Amino acid sequence: MCLYDNTMEQNININKVIWAGRRGLLELDLLLEPFIRAEFNKMSEFDQNHLYEFLKLDDDELFDFFLGSKEVPQQFLAIVSEVLEFHAKEKNILGLWA
C-alpha cells in the first residue's frame, strides 16, 4: 500500500499560494509575494506543490532560512535560492545594485 500526501496531486491555485505567502512578518511578505506573482505560473506542477508545502512552515523558520541564520533543509534549498535570485535580478534590473 502506497501512502502519500494527496495535496501533492492537486493543481494548486495561484491565489491559494499567494494567500499562504502572506505572513506575519512584513519582510517575508516582501520576499514571497512578488516572487509568487512573477514566477508561480512558470513553474511545473511539482514545483508549485513543493512551494506550497514550503509555505506551510513557520514564519520564524522561513525568516531564518532567508536570513541565513539557520541551515535550509535540502528539500527546500532550491526554493530559497530561487526567491533570493529573483530579488537579486529585480534589484539589478532597477539599477539598485552595482
A tleap script that builds the chain and sets N, CA, C and O, in Angstrom:
source leaprc.protein.ff14SB
mol = sequence {
  NMET CYS LEU TYR ASP ASN THR MET GLU GLN
  ASN ILE ASN ILE ASN LYS VAL ILE TRP ALA
  GLY ARG ARG GLY LEU LEU GLU LEU ASP LEU
  LEU LEU GLU PRO PHE ILE ARG ALA GLU PHE
  ASN LYS MET SER GLU PHE ASP GLN ASN HIE
  LEU TYR GLU PHE LEU LYS LEU ASP ASP ASP
  GLU LEU PHE ASP PHE PHE LEU GLY SER LYS
  GLU VAL PRO GLN GLN PHE LEU ALA ILE VAL
  SER GLU VAL LEU GLU PHE HIE ALA LYS GLU
  LYS ASN ILE LEU GLY LEU TRP CALA
}
set mol.1.N position { 0.843 -1.182 0.000 }
set mol.1.CA position { 0.000 0.000 0.000 }
set mol.1.C position { 0.885 1.241 0.000 }
set mol.1.O position { 1.797 1.360 0.819 }
set mol.2.N position { 0.619 2.150 -0.906 }
set mol.2.CA position { 1.424 3.365 -1.039 }
set mol.2.C position { 0.673 4.528 -0.407 }
set mol.2.O position { -0.448 4.845 -0.803 }
set mol.3.N position { 1.287 5.145 0.558 }
set mol.3.CA position { 0.687 6.305 1.204 }
set mol.3.C position { 1.442 7.549 0.785 }
set mol.3.O position { 2.673 7.558 0.782 }
set mol.4.N position { 0.729 8.583 0.436 }
set mol.4.CA position { 1.349 9.850 0.096 }
set mol.4.C position { 0.348 10.960 0.345 }
set mol.4.O position { -0.844 10.722 0.539 }
set mol.5.N position { 0.861 12.169 0.333 }
set mol.5.CA position { 0.051 13.336 0.615 }
set mol.5.C position { -0.772 13.693 -0.623 }
set mol.5.O position { -0.200 14.000 -1.669 }
set mol.6.N position { -2.081 13.658 -0.525 }
set mol.6.CA position { -2.947 13.971 -1.659 }
set mol.6.C position { -2.793 15.394 -2.150 }
set mol.6.O position { -3.118 15.675 -3.303 }
set mol.7.N position { -2.306 16.310 -1.312 }
set mol.7.CA position { -2.133 17.682 -1.763 }
set mol.7.C position { -1.100 17.776 -2.863 }
set mol.7.O position { -1.118 18.732 -3.640 }
set mol.8.N position { -0.199 16.811 -2.952 }
set mol.8.CA position { 0.807 16.841 -3.998 }
set mol.8.C position { 0.195 16.537 -5.360 }
set mol.8.O position { 0.802 16.846 -6.385 }
set mol.9.N position { -0.992 15.940 -5.392 }
set mol.9.CA position { -1.670 15.636 -6.645 }
set mol.9.C position { -2.488 16.818 -7.140 }
set mol.9.O position { -2.793 16.897 -8.330 }
set mol.10.N position { -2.837 17.709 -6.282 }
set mol.10.CA position { -3.726 18.791 -6.651 }
set mol.10.C position { -3.001 19.851 -7.467 }
set mol.10.O position { -1.817 20.117 -7.261 }
set mol.11.N position { -3.726 20.440 -8.385 }
set mol.11.CA position { -3.217 21.582 -9.110 }
set mol.11.C position { -3.502 22.798 -8.220 }
set mol.11.O position { -4.658 23.184 -8.047 }
set mol.12.N position { -2.484 23.380 -7.677 }
set mol.12.CA position { -2.624 24.465 -6.707 }
set mol.12.C position { -2.963 25.771 -7.424 }
set mol.12.O position { -2.310 26.130 -8.404 }
set mol.13.N position { -3.964 26.468 -6.945 }
set mol.13.CA position { -4.383 27.757 -7.477 }
set mol.13.C position { -3.422 28.843 -6.997 }
set mol.13.O position { -3.044 28.855 -5.825 }
set mol.14.N position { -3.025 29.750 -7.878 }
set mol.14.CA position { -2.080 30.811 -7.515 }
set mol.14.C position { -2.607 31.661 -6.367 }
set mol.14.O position { -1.827 32.089 -5.516 }
set mol.15.N position { -3.908 31.915 -6.321 }
set mol.15.CA position { -4.459 32.730 -5.230 }
set mol.15.C position { -4.274 32.049 -3.875 }
set mol.15.O position { -4.028 32.709 -2.865 }
set mol.16.N position { -4.396 30.736 -3.864 }
set mol.16.CA position { -4.191 29.972 -2.640 }
set mol.16.C position { -2.731 30.092 -2.181 }
set mol.16.O position { -2.460 30.191 -0.984 }
set mol.17.N position { -1.808 30.084 -3.123 }
set mol.17.CA position { -0.389 30.182 -2.794 }
set mol.17.C position { -0.028 31.609 -2.369 }
set mol.17.O position { 0.755 31.797 -1.438 }
set mol.18.N position { -0.587 32.601 -3.036 }
set mol.18.CA position { -0.355 33.992 -2.622 }
set mol.18.C position { -0.844 34.184 -1.193 }
set mol.18.O position { -0.169 34.813 -0.377 }
set mol.19.N position { -2.013 33.643 -0.895 }
set mol.19.CA position { -2.552 33.757 0.464 }
set mol.19.C position { -1.630 33.073 1.471 }
set mol.19.O position { -1.392 33.601 2.557 }
set mol.20.N position { -1.115 31.901 1.111 }
set mol.20.CA position { -0.188 31.185 2.001 }
set mol.20.C position { 1.121 31.952 2.152 }
set mol.20.O position { 1.809 31.816 3.164 }
set mol.21.N position { 1.466 32.754 1.155 }
set mol.21.CA position { 2.693 33.546 1.212 }
set mol.21.C position { 2.555 34.805 2.042 }
set mol.21.O position { 3.555 35.451 2.358 }
set mol.22.N position { 1.339 35.164 2.399 }
set mol.22.CA position { 1.135 36.333 3.267 }
set mol.22.C position { 1.411 35.896 4.694 }
set mol.22.O position { 0.751 35.009 5.232 }
set mol.23.N position { 2.391 36.533 5.285 }
set mol.23.CA position { 2.885 36.080 6.574 }
set mol.23.C position { 2.666 37.132 7.658 }
set mol.23.O position { 2.124 38.207 7.403 }
set mol.24.N position { 3.094 36.802 8.855 }
set mol.24.CA position { 3.016 37.740 9.968 }
set mol.24.C position { 4.185 38.708 9.982 }
set mol.24.O position { 4.186 39.677 10.742 }
set mol.25.N position { 5.180 38.449 9.144 }
set mol.25.CA position { 6.347 39.319 9.073 }
set mol.25.C position { 6.363 40.048 7.733 }
set mol.25.O position { 6.310 39.415 6.678 }
set mol.26.N position { 6.436 41.357 7.772 }
set mol.26.CA position { 6.459 42.156 6.555 }
set mol.26.C position { 7.621 41.755 5.649 }
set mol.26.O position { 7.480 41.741 4.426 }
set mol.27.N position { 8.753 41.434 6.238 }
set mol.27.CA position { 9.931 41.048 5.458 }
set mol.27.C position { 9.645 39.814 4.600 }
set mol.27.O position { 10.069 39.738 3.447 }
set mol.28.N position { 8.931 38.863 5.166 }
set mol.28.CA position { 8.574 37.671 4.397 }
set mol.28.C position { 7.555 38.005 3.309 }
set mol.28.O position { 7.633 37.477 2.200 }
set mol.29.N position { 6.612 38.871 3.620 }
set mol.29.CA position { 5.646 39.298 2.603 }
set mol.29.C position { 6.369 39.921 1.411 }
set mol.29.O position { 6.033 39.647 0.259 }
set mol.30.N position { 7.352 40.752 1.694 }
set mol.30.CA position { 8.087 41.438 0.634 }
set mol.30.C position { 8.963 40.488 -0.181 }
set mol.30.O position { 9.242 40.748 -1.352 }
set mol.31.N position { 9.387 39.413 0.425 }
set mol.31.CA position { 10.165 38.406 -0.304 }
set mol.31.C position { 9.271 37.474 -1.107 }
set mol.31.O position { 9.543 37.198 -2.275 }
set mol.32.N position { 8.217 36.995 -0.489 }
set mol.32.CA position { 7.439 35.914 -1.077 }
set mol.32.C position { 6.401 36.355 -2.104 }
set mol.32.O position { 6.323 35.763 -3.180 }
set mol.33.N position { 5.610 37.368 -1.804 }
set mol.33.CA position { 4.507 37.703 -2.704 }
set mol.33.C position { 4.969 38.113 -4.104 }
set mol.33.O position { 4.409 37.615 -5.081 }
set mol.34.N position { 5.966 38.999 -4.252 }
set mol.34.CA position { 6.407 39.335 -5.621 }
set mol.34.C position { 6.950 38.119 -6.372 }
set mol.34.O position { 6.721 37.970 -7.572 }
set mol.35.N position { 7.663 37.261 -5.665 }
set mol.35.CA position { 8.188 36.044 -6.287 }
set mol.35.C position { 7.051 35.155 -6.768 }
set mol.35.O position { 7.069 34.684 -7.905 }
set mol.36.N position { 6.071 34.925 -5.918 }
set mol.36.CA position { 4.944 34.058 -6.277 }
set mol.36.C position { 4.196 34.635 -7.477 }
set mol.36.O position { 3.888 33.911 -8.423 }
set mol.37.N position { 3.907 35.922 -7.441 }
set mol.37.CA position { 3.150 36.545 -8.538 }
set mol.37.C position { 3.901 36.459 -9.873 }
set mol.37.O position { 3.286 36.259 -10.921 }
set mol.38.N position { 5.212 36.610 -9.831 }
set mol.38.CA position { 6.001 36.622 -11.069 }
set mol.38.C position { 6.368 35.231 -11.569 }
set mol.38.O position { 6.464 35.020 -12.778 }
set mol.39.N position { 6.574 34.282 -10.665 }
set mol.39.CA position { 7.164 33.010 -11.061 }
set mol.39.C position { 6.244 31.791 -10.979 }
set mol.39.O position { 6.519 30.774 -11.616 }
set mol.40.N position { 5.185 31.872 -10.227 }
set mol.40.CA position { 4.377 30.681 -9.951 }
set mol.40.C position { 3.855 30.008 -11.230 }
set mol.40.O position { 3.972 28.791 -11.379 }
set mol.41.N position { 3.295 30.776 -12.130 }
set mol.41.CA position { 2.710 30.189 -13.338 }
set mol.41.C position { 3.757 29.640 -14.304 }
set mol.41.O position { 3.412 28.920 -15.240 }
set mol.42.N position { 5.021 29.967 -14.091 }
set mol.42.CA position { 6.113 29.443 -14.916 }
set mol.42.C position { 6.627 28.103 -14.385 }
set mol.42.O position { 7.366 27.396 -15.072 }
set mol.43.N position { 6.235 27.767 -13.176 }
set mol.43.CA position { 6.727 26.557 -12.520 }
set mol.43.C position { 5.975 25.319 -12.990 }
set mol.43.O position { 4.829 25.397 -13.433 }
set mol.44.N position { 6.648 24.175 -12.884 }
set mol.44.CA position { 5.975 22.904 -13.131 }
set mol.44.C position { 4.972 22.664 -12.003 }
set mol.44.O position { 5.060 23.286 -10.944 }
set mol.45.N position { 4.033 21.774 -12.234 }
set mol.45.CA position { 3.050 21.460 -11.203 }
set mol.45.C position { 3.738 20.922 -9.946 }
set mol.45.O position { 3.333 21.240 -8.827 }
set mol.46.N position { 4.776 20.109 -10.134 }
set mol.46.CA position { 5.518 19.580 -8.993 }
set mol.46.C position { 6.128 20.716 -8.183 }
set mol.46.O position { 6.017 20.734 -6.957 }
set mol.47.N position { 6.779 21.677 -8.868 }
set mol.47.CA position { 7.410 22.794 -8.168 }
set mol.47.C position { 6.381 23.695 -7.490 }
set mol.47.O position { 6.643 24.236 -6.416 }
set mol.48.N position { 5.218 23.860 -8.109 }
set mol.48.CA position { 4.149 24.638 -7.486 }
set mol.48.C position { 3.712 23.995 -6.173 }
set mol.48.O position { 3.541 24.675 -5.161 }
set mol.49.N position { 3.535 22.693 -6.205 }
set mol.49.CA position { 3.138 21.975 -4.983 }
set mol.49.C position { 4.234 22.029 -3.931 }
set mol.49.O position { 3.957 22.147 -2.737 }
set mol.50.N position { 5.469 21.943 -4.377 }
set mol.50.CA position { 6.604 21.987 -3.461 }
set mol.50.C position { 6.688 23.365 -2.780 }
set mol.50.O position { 6.946 23.450 -1.579 }
set mol.51.N position { 6.472 24.421 -3.539 }
set mol.51.CA position { 6.449 25.771 -2.975 }
set mol.51.C position { 5.331 25.891 -1.944 }
set mol.51.O position { 5.525 26.470 -0.876 }
set mol.52.N position { 4.174 25.350 -2.263 }
set mol.52.CA position { 3.045 25.408 -1.328 }
set mol.52.C position { 3.386 24.683 -0.025 }
set mol.52.O position { 3.030 25.157 1.053 }
set mol.53.N position { 4.061 23.557 -0.111 }
set mol.53.CA position { 4.497 22.830 1.088 }
set mol.53.C position { 5.502 23.666 1.888 }
set mol.53.O position { 5.449 23.686 3.117 }
set mol.54.N position { 6.398 24.339 1.212 }
set mol.54.CA position { 7.386 25.214 1.855 }
set mol.54.C position { 6.690 26.321 2.647 }
set mol.54.O position { 7.108 26.664 3.753 }
set mol.55.N position { 5.636 26.867 2.072 }
set mol.55.CA position { 4.919 27.969 2.714 }
set mol.55.C position { 4.138 27.539 3.951 }
set mol.55.O position { 3.630 28.388 4.685 }
set mol.56.N position { 4.036 26.252 4.189 }
set mol.56.CA position { 3.367 25.755 5.395 }
set mol.56.C position { 4.273 25.806 6.624 }
set mol.56.O position { 3.811 25.576 7.741 }
set mol.57.N position { 5.557 26.106 6.429 }
set mol.57.CA position { 6.493 26.206 7.553 }
set mol.57.C position { 6.216 27.472 8.355 }
set mol.57.O position { 5.582 28.402 7.856 }
set mol.58.N position { 6.690 27.506 9.596 }
set mol.58.CA position { 6.507 28.656 10.475 }
set mol.58.C position { 7.261 29.883 9.963 }
set mol.58.O position { 8.300 29.765 9.315 }
set mol.59.N position { 6.718 31.056 10.266 }
set mol.59.CA position { 7.336 32.317 9.863 }
set mol.59.C position { 8.786 32.425 10.338 }
set mol.59.O position { 9.677 32.793 9.573 }
set mol.60.N position { 9.004 32.099 11.608 }
set mol.60.CA position { 10.353 32.230 12.165 }
set mol.60.C position { 11.348 31.351 11.426 }
set mol.60.O position { 12.482 31.755 11.170 }
set mol.61.N position { 10.915 30.153 11.087 }
set mol.61.CA position { 11.786 29.229 10.374 }
set mol.61.C position { 12.095 29.757 8.970 }
set mol.61.O position { 13.248 29.739 8.538 }
set mol.62.N position { 11.071 30.223 8.263 }
set mol.62.CA position { 11.281 30.785 6.925 }
set mol.62.C position { 12.208 31.993 6.987 }
set mol.62.O position { 13.123 32.122 6.175 }
set mol.63.N position { 11.971 32.870 7.944 }
set mol.63.CA position { 12.798 34.066 8.080 }
set mol.63.C position { 14.257 33.688 8.332 }
set mol.63.O position { 15.164 34.279 7.745 }
set mol.64.N position { 14.482 32.710 9.199 }
set mol.64.CA position { 15.845 32.253 9.474 }
set mol.64.C position { 16.513 31.676 8.234 }
set mol.64.O position { 17.714 31.864 8.037 }
set mol.65.N position { 15.753 30.978 7.394 }
set mol.65.CA position { 16.316 30.440 6.149 }
set mol.65.C position { 16.795 31.569 5.243 }
set mol.65.O position { 17.907 31.517 4.716 }
set mol.66.N position { 15.958 32.588 5.062 }
set mol.66.CA position { 16.320 33.692 4.177 }
set mol.66.C position { 17.414 34.565 4.762 }
set mol.66.O position { 18.221 35.135 4.028 }
set mol.67.N position { 17.439 34.667 6.060 }
set mol.67.CA position { 18.466 35.458 6.729 }
set mol.67.C position { 19.805 34.732 6.756 }
set mol.67.O position { 20.857 35.353 6.909 }
set mol.68.N position { 19.757 33.430 6.609 }
set mol.68.CA position { 20.978 32.632 6.634 }
set mol.68.C position { 21.405 32.229 8.029 }
set mol.68.O position { 22.519 31.744 8.225 }
set mol.69.N position { 20.528 32.427 9.000 }
set mol.69.CA position { 20.881 32.085 10.378 }
set mol.69.C position { 20.504 30.647 10.732 }
set mol.69.O position { 20.787 30.179 11.835 }
set mol.70.N position { 19.866 29.951 9.795 }
set mol.70.CA position { 19.509 28.552 10.002 }
set mol.70.C position { 19.723 27.824 8.682 }
set mol.70.O position { 19.384 28.336 7.615 }
set mol.71.N position { 20.282 26.635 8.767 }
set mol.71.CA position { 20.534 25.861 7.563 }
set mol.71.C position { 19.217 25.435 6.920 }
set mol.71.O position { 18.310 24.942 7.591 }
set mol.72.N position { 19.133 25.633 5.624 }
set mol.72.CA position { 17.936 25.283 4.872 }
set mol.72.C position { 17.956 23.781 4.589 }
set mol.72.O position { 18.956 23.259 4.095 }
set mol.73.N position { 16.862 23.084 4.898 }
set mol.73.CA position { 16.802 21.655 4.571 }
set mol.73.C position { 16.971 21.462 3.056 }
set mol.73.O position { 16.518 22.285 2.260 }
set mol.74.N position { 17.613 20.392 2.686 }
set mol.74.CA position { 17.911 20.116 1.286 }
set mol.74.C position { 16.678 20.214 0.388 }
set mol.74.O position { 16.766 20.723 -0.729 }
set mol.75.N position { 15.533 19.732 0.868 }
set mol.75.CA position { 14.342 19.725 0.015 }
set mol.75.C position { 13.820 21.129 -0.296 }
set mol.75.O position { 13.047 21.303 -1.238 }
set mol.76.N position { 14.235 22.134 0.487 }
set mol.76.CA position { 13.767 23.500 0.255 }
set mol.76.C position { 14.877 24.445 -0.203 }
set mol.76.O position { 14.635 25.638 -0.391 }
set mol.77.N position { 16.059 23.935 -0.379 }
set mol.77.CA position { 17.199 24.762 -0.769 }
set mol.77.C position { 16.950 25.463 -2.103 }
set mol.77.O position { 17.256 26.647 -2.244 }
set mol.78.N position { 16.405 24.755 -3.067 }
set mol.78.CA position { 16.159 25.355 -4.385 }
set mol.78.C position { 15.158 26.503 -4.295 }
set mol.78.O position { 15.328 27.522 -4.965 }
set mol.79.N position { 14.134 26.355 -3.489 }
set mol.79.CA position { 13.124 27.411 -3.354 }
set mol.79.C position { 13.743 28.668 -2.761 }
set mol.79.O position { 13.549 29.764 -3.286 }
set mol.80.N position { 14.482 28.516 -1.674 }
set mol.80.CA position { 15.112 29.675 -1.035 }
set mol.80.C position { 16.060 30.351 -2.014 }
set mol.80.O position { 16.083 31.577 -2.117 }
set mol.81.N position { 16.835 29.560 -2.727 }
set mol.81.CA position { 17.774 30.115 -3.714 }
set mol.81.C position { 17.041 30.871 -4.817 }
set mol.81.O position { 17.459 31.960 -5.211 }
set mol.82.N position { 15.954 30.297 -5.313 }
set mol.82.CA position { 15.187 30.935 -6.381 }
set mol.82.C position { 14.587 32.262 -5.938 }
set mol.82.O position { 14.594 33.230 -6.698 }
set mol.83.N position { 14.072 32.314 -4.721 }
set mol.83.CA position { 13.490 33.560 -4.206 }
set mol.83.C position { 14.575 34.626 -4.091 }
set mol.83.O position { 14.371 35.768 -4.503 }
set mol.84.N position { 15.722 34.259 -3.535 }
set mol.84.CA position { 16.802 35.228 -3.379 }
set mol.84.C position { 17.355 35.678 -4.731 }
set mol.84.O position { 17.649 36.859 -4.915 }
set mol.85.N position { 17.497 34.757 -5.669 }
set mol.85.CA position { 17.970 35.114 -7.012 }
set mol.85.C position { 16.968 36.014 -7.725 }
set mol.85.O position { 17.360 36.950 -8.422 }
set mol.86.N position { 15.696 35.739 -7.557 }
set mol.86.CA position { 14.646 36.575 -8.153 }
set mol.86.C position { 14.807 38.019 -7.699 }
set mol.86.O position { 14.764 38.939 -8.515 }
set mol.87.N position { 14.991 38.217 -6.404 }
set mol.87.CA position { 15.107 39.578 -5.880 }
set mol.87.C position { 16.436 40.225 -6.263 }
set mol.87.O position { 16.497 41.438 -6.462 }
set mol.88.N position { 17.485 39.440 -6.369 }
set mol.88.CA position { 18.769 39.985 -6.808 }
set mol.88.C position { 18.663 40.486 -8.245 }
set mol.88.O position { 19.200 41.546 -8.569 }
set mol.89.N position { 17.977 39.738 -9.110 }
set mol.89.CA position { 17.777 40.151 -10.507 }
set mol.89.C position { 16.911 41.399 -10.579 }
set mol.89.O position { 17.198 42.313 -11.352 }
set mol.90.N position { 15.863 41.441 -9.785 }
set mol.90.CA position { 14.957 42.590 -9.797 }
set mol.90.C position { 15.684 43.860 -9.379 }
set mol.90.O position { 15.489 44.915 -9.984 }
set mol.91.N position { 16.515 43.769 -8.357 }
set mol.91.CA position { 17.267 44.944 -7.916 }
set mol.91.C position { 18.245 45.372 -8.992 }
set mol.91.O position { 18.427 46.567 -9.226 }
set mol.92.N position { 18.872 44.414 -9.648 }
set mol.92.CA position { 19.826 44.720 -10.701 }
set mol.92.C position { 19.120 45.376 -11.889 }
set mol.92.O position { 19.643 46.325 -12.474 }
set mol.93.N position { 17.958 44.884 -12.241 }
set mol.93.CA position { 17.171 45.455 -13.346 }
set mol.93.C position { 16.784 46.901 -13.035 }
set mol.93.O position { 16.795 47.753 -13.924 }
set mol.94.N position { 16.449 47.172 -11.803 }
set mol.94.CA position { 16.046 48.513 -11.403 }
set mol.94.C position { 17.235 49.452 -11.206 }
set mol.94.O position { 17.051 50.638 -10.933 }
set mol.95.N position { 18.436 48.933 -11.341 }
set mol.95.CA position { 19.624 49.750 -11.170 }
set mol.95.C position { 19.960 50.048 -9.724 }
set mol.95.O position { 20.683 51.000 -9.432 }
set mol.96.N position { 19.439 49.239 -8.821 }
set mol.96.CA position { 19.690 49.474 -7.403 }
set mol.96.C position { 20.932 48.738 -6.916 }
set mol.96.O position { 21.408 48.965 -5.804 }
set mol.97.N position { 21.445 47.865 -7.755 }
set mol.97.CA position { 22.614 47.082 -7.382 }
set mol.97.C position { 23.721 47.348 -8.384 }
set mol.97.O position { 23.469 47.387 -9.588 }
set mol.98.N position { 24.895 47.524 -7.924 }
set mol.98.CA position { 26.017 47.785 -8.830 }
set mol.98.C position { 26.595 46.499 -9.342 }
set mol.98.O position { 27.550 46.517 -10.118 }
savepdb mol mol.pdb
quit
